[in-house]
């Protein structure tokens, strides 16, 4: 799931800028293998959904 889609789905009251046709057509396929870091440092990375939820909750906690 893309970041913009996550925000639209989970935070429907948040205004999200529309994508340009060029940006909407792009679908970058970037993959990272963090298994070596996890084994070396004995850590577990959080999922993108977890990070986005925490970030959006942080943003929502501010009154503008």
PADREN-770274 format. One record per residue: residue in three letters; x, y, z of N, C-alpha, C in turn. Coordinates in steps of 0.1 Angstrom, whole numbers, padded with zeros to 4 digits, always signed. Atoms other than C-alpha are relative to their C-alpha. Layout:
BEGIN
ALAXYZXYZXYZ ...
This chain:
BEGIN
UNK+0009-0012+0000+0000+0000+0000+0009+0012+0000 UNK-0008-0012+0001+0013+0034-0009-0004+0009+0012 UNK+0002-0009-0011+0016+0061+0017-0012+0009-0002 UNK+0012-0009+0003-0010+0084+0001-0013-0008+0002 UNK+0012+0008-0001-0035+0055-0001-0003-0003+0015 UNK+0002+0003-0015-0029+0047+0036-0007+0012+0007 UNK+0005-0012-0006-0036+0083+0046-0015+0002-0004 UNK+0014-0002+0005-0068+0085+0025-0009-0010+0006 UNK+0009+0011-0006-0081+0052+0038-0002+0001+0015 UNK+0001+0000-0015-0073+0056+0075-0003+0014+0006 UNK+0002-0013-0005-0076+0094+0079-0009+0008-0010 UNK+0009-0006+0010-0106+0104+0057-0003+0015+0001 UNK+0002-0014-0003-0109+0138+0073+0012+0009-0004 UNK-0012-0007+0003-0074+0147+0063+0000+0004-0015 UNK-0001-0004+0014-0070+0167+0031+0013-0005-0006 UNK-0012+0005+0006-0046+0151+0007+0000+0005-0015 UNK-0001-0006+0014-0033+0168-0025-0002-0011-0010 UNK+0002+0009+0011-0043+0151-0057+0014-0002-0007 UNK-0013+0003+0007-0015+0134-0077-0001+0004-0014 UNK-0001-0004+0015-0004+0146-0111-0001-0014-0007 UNK+0000+0013+0008-0010+0120-0139+0013-0007+0000 UNK-0013+0006+0000+0027+0115-0140+0004-0008+0013 UNK-0002+0006-0013+0030+0108-0103-0009-0013+0002 UNK+0009+0011-0001+0000+0085-0104+0004-0012-0008 UNK-0004+0010+0009+0015+0065-0132+0013-0007+0005 UNK-0013+0006-0005+0048+0059-0113-0004-0011+0010 UNK+0002+0010-0010+0050+0027-0093+0014-0006+0003 UNK-0013+0005-0003+0085+0024-0079+0000-0013+0008 UNK-0001+0013-0007+0095-0010-0068+0013-0001+0007 UNK-0012+0000-0008+0121-0005-0041-0001-0010+0011 UNK+0000+0010-0011+0129-0034-0018+0013+0001+0007 UNK-0012+0000-0008+0153-0035+0010+0000-0013+0008 UNK-0001+0012-0008+0166-0065+0028+0007+0004+0013 UNK-0006-0004-0013+0171-0057+0065+0004-0012+0008 UNK-0002+0012-0008+0177-0093+0076+0014+0000+0007 UNK-0013-0001-0005+0214-0087+0081+0001+0009+0012 UNK+0001-0009-0011+0208-0057+0103-0008-0006+0012 UNK+0008+0006-0011+0181-0076+0123+0008-0010+0007 UNK-0008+0011-0007+0204-0105+0130+0012+0006+0007 UNK-0012-0005-0006+0235-0084+0137-0003+0008+0013 UNK+0004-0009-0011+0218-0059+0160-0011-0005+0009 UNK+0011+0006-0008+0190-0081+0173-0011+0009+0001 UNK+0011-0010+0000+0164-0056+0163-0011-0005-0009 UNK+0012+0003+0009+0129-0058+0147-0005+0014-0005 UNK+0005-0013+0005+0119-0030+0124-0015+0000+0000 UNK+0015-0002+0000+0083-0017+0125-0004+0000-0014 UNK+0006+0000+0014+0060-0021+0095-0003+0014-0004 UNK+0004-0013+0006+0052+0008+0072-0013+0005+0006 UNK+0013-0003-0006+0016+0007+0086+0002+0006+0014 UNK-0002-0005-0014+0028+0011+0122+0007+0014+0000 UNK-0006-0013+0001+0051+0040+0113-0009+0011-0005 UNK+0009-0010+0005+0025+0058+0093-0011+0003+0011 UNK+0010-0003-0010-0001+0054+0121+0006+0008+0011 UNK-0006-0008-0010+0023+0067+0147+0002+0015-0005 UNK-0003-0013+0005+0033+0096+0125-0013+0008-0002 UNK+0013-0007+0002-0003+0105+0116-0007+0004+0013 UNK+0005-0003-0013-0014+0103+0152+0008+0012+0006 UNK-0008-0011-0004+0015+0127+0160-0005+0013-0006 UNK+0004-0012+0007+0004+0151+0133-0014+0004+0005 UNK+0013-0003-0004-0032+0149+0144-0001+0006+0014 UNK+0000-0005-0014-0023+0157+0180+0003+0015+0001 UNK-0002-0014+0000-0013+0192+0170-0012+0008-0005 UNK+0011-0008+0004-0039+0219+0168+0005+0012-0008 UNK-0005-0011+0008-0034+0244+0140-0009+0012+0001 
